[in-house]
Amino acid sequence: MQTTTLIDEAGRREIEAAVFRRLVAHFQHRTDVQNIDLMGYSGFCRNCLSNWYQEAAEAQGLELSKDQARQAVYGMPYADFKARFQSPATEDQLQRMADSVAKNKDPD
């Protein structure tokens, strides 16, 4: 027997918040995955996510610096993450990222 459950606005927000927290935890765990590869294959990376986080805070009337937003996503100061986990980009990675970023642009 199949049941259908309607999710109200509050429930939807709770689910979305849980998904966001899981995504952030996953990115914090997978420090082996480079931002440039995320950009190259998915069109967004940890920095994008932190920018969206900052924009959402500002939309709620909250002040949040870029560094604060990045720390929320990276789980540490961005400079520390870069020093510990970021490696130099290859030419292939740079090209893949450039191609992916071009796909992100609004066609209009």
C-alpha positions in Angstrom: 0.0 0.0 0.0 1.5 3.3 -1.1 0.9 6.5 1.0 1.4 10.1 0.0 2.6 12.6 2.5 2.3 16.3 1.8 5.2 18.3 3.2 4.3 21.8 4.5 6.6 24.8 4.1 8.3 24.3 7.5 8.9 20.6 6.8 10.4 21.4 3.4 12.7 23.9 5.0 13.8 21.4 7.7 14.5 18.8 5.0 16.5 21.3 2.9 18.5 22.4 5.9 19.3 18.8 6.7 20.4 18.2 3.1 22.6 21.3 3.2 24.2 20.2 6.4 24.9 16.8 4.9 26.4 18.3 1.8 28.7 20.6 3.9 29.7 17.7 6.1 30.5 15.6 3.0 32.6 18.4 1.5 34.5 18.8 4.8 35.1 15.0 4.9 36.2 14.8 1.2 39.2 17.2 1.4 40.8 15.1 -1.3 38.4 16.5 -3.9 39.8 19.7 -5.2 37.6 22.8 -5.7 38.8 23.1 -9.3 37.5 19.5 -10.0 34.2 20.3 -8.4 34.0 23.4 -10.7 35.1 21.5 -13.7 32.6 18.7 -13.4 29.6 20.2 -11.5 29.9 24.0 -12.2 30.1 24.8 -8.5 32.5 24.3 -5.6 32.9 25.0 -1.9 33.6 28.7 -2.6 30.3 28.9 -4.6 28.5 27.3 -1.7 30.0 29.7 0.8 29.0 32.7 -1.5 25.4 31.4 -1.7 25.5 31.0 2.1 26.6 34.6 2.5 24.0 35.8 0.1 21.2 33.9 1.9 22.3 35.4 5.2 22.3 38.9 3.7 18.8 38.2 2.3 17.7 37.5 5.9 19.2 40.9 7.0 22.2 39.3 8.6 25.8 40.4 8.2 28.2 37.6 7.4 31.7 38.2 6.0 33.1 36.2 3.2 35.6 34.6 5.6 32.8 33.7 8.0 30.8 32.1 5.2 33.8 30.1 4.0 34.6 28.9 7.5 31.0 27.7 7.8 31.4 25.6 4.6 35.1 24.5 5.0 34.9 23.8 8.7 38.1 25.8 9.2 39.6 29.1 7.9 39.9 29.1 4.2 43.6 29.8 4.3 44.2 26.7 6.5 42.2 24.6 4.1 44.2 25.8 1.1 47.5 25.2 2.8 46.5 21.7 4.0 44.5 20.3 1.1 44.7 22.4 -2.1 47.2 21.4 -4.8 48.2 23.4 -7.9 45.8 23.2 -10.8 46.8 21.4 -14.0 46.2 22.9 -17.4 43.5 20.2 -18.0 41.7 21.2 -14.7 41.8 24.9 -15.7 40.4 24.2 -19.1 37.6 21.9 -17.8 36.7 24.6 -15.2 36.7 27.4 -17.8 34.4 25.2 -20.0 32.1 24.5 -17.0 31.9 28.1 -15.9 30.9 29.1 -19.4 27.9 26.7 -19.1 26.8 28.4 -15.9 26.2 31.7 -17.7 22.6 32.7 -18.3 21.8 32.2 -22.0 19.8 35.4 -22.2 
